[in-house]
Structures are given as C-alpha cells and as structure tokens.
Amino acid sequence: MYDYPNFDGTQACHGEDLTGPAARAFAGAAGADPAPALLLCLDCAFLTECGSYALTHEVYGVWGGTTEDRRDEIRAANGVPAPSSTAGDLDQLVTALSHETSYDRLDRAS
C-alpha cells in the first residue's frame, strides 16, 4: 500500500531557498540543530500527515514537527513498535533469493 504523504510541493521542507541549518535538520545530518526545521514545520499544512507517516516508517531527520528521538519517545509511550528497517528488509529478501535455485527464479520470471 502506498501511504507516503501526498505532498504537493508547498510543504515547508521543500523549496529552492531551503538551505543551511534547516536543510541539514530535515535531512537528518549528524549534529544538526533541529530547531530551524521544527519552526518551519509549525505552519506546514502537512504537519499531521507527515508526522503520522514518520511514526510508522524508517525516516531520518525532522518529519512532521518531530525529531528521530521524539518519534522514539512517542512510539514508546504509545506502545507503537519501531518501524522495520529498510536495510533489514532488503537483507531478508537477498537471503531468501539466495536460497532459491536458479530454476525457481526462471520459473517465476516466465
């Protein structure tokens, strides 16, 4: 199911003039101060949709007015499990495929 926020280009984290500290915080750069990005989120029309998405998906940086640490706190307080790791999911897929024979893959491809 496709549940990525329906961004239309007007979200606070989008635009040519988004540079410097806010851009680093939105991107999840190590050591970035999240305050400038969090301020931009406050007036964003996508605040709720973006924040909900961030709680259930592996994303980095500021999303929906929350930092990675804050999302972890919200999940813990509400009994919401941490989202699965995309890298972990890919590792499982590669492992599963490596255990198939080449004939199995040929049969599925045809």
ZAFI-930661 format. One record per residue (C-alpha): x, y, z; residue number from 1; residue in three letters. Coordinates in steps of 0.02 Angstrom, whole numbers. Each point is the difference from the previous one (the first is absolute). Example, Ala and Ser with C-alpha at 12.3 -4.5 7.8 and 13.67 -1.06 7.14 Angstrom:
# ZAFI-930661
<r><east>615</east><north>-225</north><up>390</up><num>1</num><residu>ala</residu></r>
<r><east>69</east><north>172</north><up>-33</up><num>2</num><residu>ser</residu></r>
# end
This chain:
# ZAFI-930661
<r><east>0</east><north>0</north><up>0</up><num>1</num><residu>met</residu></r>
<r><east>63</east><north>172</north><up>-46</up><num>2</num><residu>tyr</residu></r>
<r><east>-18</east><north>112</north><up>151</up><num>3</num><residu>asp</residu></r>
<r><east>134</east><north>132</north><up>-29</up><num>4</num><residu>tyr</residu></r>
<r><east>-68</east><north>174</north><up>41</up><num>5</num><residu>pro</residu></r>
<r><east>-85</east><north>82</north><up>-148</up><num>6</num><residu>asn</residu></r>
<r><east>123</east><north>144</north><up>-11</up><num>7</num><residu>phe</residu></r>
<r><east>-38</east><north>131</north><up>-133</up><num>8</num><residu>asp</residu></r>
<r><east>159</east><north>103</north><up>6</up><num>9</num><residu>gly</residu></r>
<r><east>-65</east><north>125</north><up>127</up><num>10</num><residu>thr</residu></r>
<r><east>66</east><north>-91</north><up>153</up><num>11</num><residu>gln</residu></r>
<r><east>118</east><north>97</north><up>113</up><num>12</num><residu>ala</residu></r>
<r><east>146</east><north>-118</north><up>-33</up><num>13</num><residu>cys</residu></r>
<r><east>-7</east><north>28</north><up>-188</up><num>14</num><residu>his</residu></r>
<r><east>67</east><north>143</north><up>-102</up><num>15</num><residu>gly</residu></r>
<r><east>151</east><north>76</north><up>-81</up><num>16</num><residu>glu</residu></r>
<r><east>31</east><north>119</north><up>143</up><num>17</num><residu>asp</residu></r>
<r><east>9</east><north>-136</north><up>132</up><num>18</num><residu>leu</residu></r>
<r><east>183</east><north>-2</north><up>46</up><num>19</num><residu>thr</residu></r>
<r><east>112</east><north>3</north><up>151</up><num>20</num><residu>gly</residu></r>
<r><east>-49</east><north>-64</north><up>171</up><num>21</num><residu>pro</residu></r>
<r><east>-182</east><north>-41</north><up>-42</up><num>22</num><residu>ala</residu></r>
<r><east>50</east><north>-101</north><up>-152</up><num>23</num><residu>ala</residu></r>
<r><east>128</east><north>-96</north><up>102</up><num>24</num><residu>arg</residu></r>
<r><east>-128</east><north>-39</north><up>135</up><num>25</num><residu>ala</residu></r>
<r><east>-133</east><north>-56</north><up>-123</up><num>26</num><residu>phe</residu></r>
<r><east>128</east><north>-116</north><up>-79</up><num>27</num><residu>ala</residu></r>
<r><east>53</east><north>-74</north><up>166</up><num>28</num><residu>gly</residu></r>
<r><east>180</east><north>59</north><up>-10</up><num>29</num><residu>ala</residu></r>
<r><east>101</east><north>-54</north><up>152</up><num>30</num><residu>ala</residu></r>
<r><east>13</east><north>139</north><up>127</up><num>31</num><residu>gly</residu></r>
<r><east>-126</east><north>112</north><up>-87</up><num>32</num><residu>ala</residu></r>
<r><east>-103</east><north>116</north><up>111</up><num>33</num><residu>asp</residu></r>
<r><east>-182</east><north>-48</north><up>-30</up><num>34</num><residu>pro</residu></r>
<r><east>-71</east><north>167</north><up>62</up><num>35</num><residu>ala</residu></r>
<r><east>-4</east><north>90</north><up>-170</up><num>36</num><residu>pro</residu></r>
<r><east>-88</east><north>-146</north><up>-84</up><num>37</num><residu>ala</residu></r>
<r><east>-122</east><north>-23</north><up>144</up><num>38</num><residu>leu</residu></r>
<r><east>-50</east><north>184</north><up>-15</up><num>39</num><residu>leu</residu></r>
<r><east>-37</east><north>-20</north><up>-185</up><num>40</num><residu>leu</residu></r>
<r><east>-107</east><north>-153</north><up>37</up><num>41</num><residu>cys</residu></r>
<r><east>-115</east><north>97</north><up>117</up><num>42</num><residu>leu</residu></r>
<r><east>-89</east><north>89</north><up>-143</up><num>43</num><residu>asp</residu></r>
<r><east>7</east><north>-142</north><up>-126</up><num>44</num><residu>cys</residu></r>
<r><east>-165</east><north>-66</north><up>-68</up><num>45</num><residu>ala</residu></r>
<r><east>75</east><north>-176</north><up>0</up><num>46</num><residu>phe</residu></r>
<r><east>49</east><north>-2</north><up>184</up><num>47</num><residu>leu</residu></r>
<r><east>-121</east><north>-137</north><up>55</up><num>48</num><residu>thr</residu></r>
<r><east>12</east><north>-109</north><up>-156</up><num>49</num><residu>glu</residu></r>
<r><east>189</east><north>11</north><up>-1</up><num>50</num><residu>cys</residu></r>
<r><east>15</east><north>-35</north><up>186</up><num>51</num><residu>gly</residu></r>
<r><east>-113</east><north>-152</north><up>-11</up><num>52</num><residu>ser</residu></r>
<r><east>101</east><north>-70</north><up>-143</up><num>53</num><residu>tyr</residu></r>
<r><east>163</east><north>27</north><up>95</up><num>54</num><residu>ala</residu></r>
<r><east>-64</east><north>-99</north><up>150</up><num>55</num><residu>leu</residu></r>
<r><east>-29</east><north>-156</north><up>-104</up><num>56</num><residu>thr</residu></r>
<r><east>145</east><north>9</north><up>-123</up><num>57</num><residu>his</residu></r>
<r><east>189</east><north>3</north><up>10</up><num>58</num><residu>glu</residu></r>
<r><east>39</east><north>183</north><up>-35</up><num>59</num><residu>val</residu></r>
<r><east>141</east><north>111</north><up>59</up><num>60</num><residu>tyr</residu></r>
<r><east>8</east><north>181</north><up>51</up><num>61</num><residu>gly</residu></r>
<r><east>-147</east><north>113</north><up>38</up><num>62</num><residu>val</residu></r>
<r><east>-169</east><north>-62</north><up>-63</up><num>63</num><residu>trp</residu></r>
<r><east>-170</east><north>67</north><up>51</up><num>64</num><residu>gly</residu></r>
<r><east>71</east><north>112</north><up>134</up><num>65</num><residu>gly</residu></r>
<r><east>92</east><north>-143</north><up>86</up><num>66</num><residu>thr</residu></r>
<r><east>180</east><north>-53</north><up>15</up><num>67</num><residu>thr</residu></r>
<r><east>57</east><north>-182</north><up>-5</up><num>68</num><residu>glu</residu></r>
<r><east>16</east><north>0</north><up>190</up><num>69</num><residu>asp</residu></r>
<r><east>-173</east><north>74</north><up>24</up><num>70</num><residu>arg</residu></r>
<r><east>-77</east><north>-130</north><up>-116</up><num>71</num><residu>arg</residu></r>
<r><east>84</east><north>-137</north><up>103</up><num>72</num><residu>asp</residu></r>
<r><east>-75</east><north>76</north><up>158</up><num>73</num><residu>glu</residu></r>
<r><east>-174</east><north>9</north><up>-77</up><num>74</num><residu>ile</residu></r>
<r><east>10</east><north>-180</north><up>-59</up><num>75</num><residu>arg</residu></r>
<r><east>58</east><north>-60</north><up>172</up><num>76</num><residu>ala</residu></r>
<r><east>-136</east><north>98</north><up>91</up><num>77</num><residu>ala</residu></r>
<r><east>-136</east><north>-70</north><up>-113</up><num>78</num><residu>asn</residu></r>
<r><east>62</east><north>-178</north><up>-20</up><num>79</num><residu>gly</residu></r>
<r><east>35</east><north>24</north><up>-185</up><num>80</num><residu>val</residu></r>
<r><east>139</east><north>-112</north><up>-63</up><num>81</num><residu>pro</residu></r>
<r><east>148</east><north>77</north><up>-88</up><num>82</num><residu>ala</residu></r>
<r><east>-19</east><north>-9</north><up>-188</up><num>83</num><residu>pro</residu></r>
<r><east>92</east><north>-138</north><up>-88</up><num>84</num><residu>ser</residu></r>
<r><east>166</east><north>44</north><up>-75</up><num>85</num><residu>ser</residu></r>
<r><east>2</east><north>17</north><up>-188</up><num>86</num><residu>thr</residu></r>
<r><east>178</east><north>-66</north><up>1</up><num>87</num><residu>ala</residu></r>
<r><east>-56</east><north>-148</north><up>106</up><num>88</num><residu>gly</residu></r>
<r><east>-145</east><north>-35</north><up>-118</up><num>89</num><residu>asp</residu></r>
<r><east>119</east><north>1</north><up>-149</up><num>90</num><residu>leu</residu></r>
<r><east>120</east><north>-117</north><up>91</up><num>91</num><residu>asp</residu></r>
<r><east>-142</east><north>-123</north><up>29</up><num>92</num><residu>gln</residu></r>
<r><east>-50</east><north>9</north><up>-184</up><num>93</num><residu>leu</residu></r>
<r><east>179</east><north>-31</north><up>-59</up><num>94</num><residu>val</residu></r>
<r><east>16</east><north>-146</north><up>121</up><num>95</num><residu>thr</residu></r>
<r><east>-164</east><north>-76</north><up>-59</up><num>96</num><residu>ala</residu></r>
<r><east>48</east><north>20</north><up>-183</up><num>97</num><residu>leu</residu></r>
<r><east>172</east><north>-74</north><up>29</up><num>98</num><residu>ser</residu></r>
<r><east>-82</east><north>-160</north><up>65</up><num>99</num><residu>his</residu></r>
<r><east>-103</east><north>-23</north><up>-158</up><num>100</num><residu>glu</residu></r>
<r><east>68</east><north>-102</north><up>-141</up><num>101</num><residu>thr</residu></r>
<r><east>28</east><north>82</north><up>-168</up><num>102</num><residu>ser</residu></r>
<r><east>-143</east><north>-110</north><up>-66</up><num>103</num><residu>tyr</residu></r>
<r><east>-120</east><north>75</north><up>127</up><num>104</num><residu>asp</residu></r>
<r><east>43</east><north>176</north><up>-59</up><num>105</num><residu>arg</residu></r>
<r><east>-18</east><north>-49</north><up>-183</up><num>106</num><residu>leu</residu></r>
<r><east>-171</east><north>-76</north><up>32</up><num>107</num><residu>asp</residu></r>
<r><east>-60</east><north>157</north><up>89</up><num>108</num><residu>arg</residu></r>
<r><east>67</east><north>115</north><up>-136</up><num>109</num><residu>ala</residu></r>
<r><east>-94</east><north>-87</north><up>-139</up><num>110</num><residu>ser</residu></r>
# end
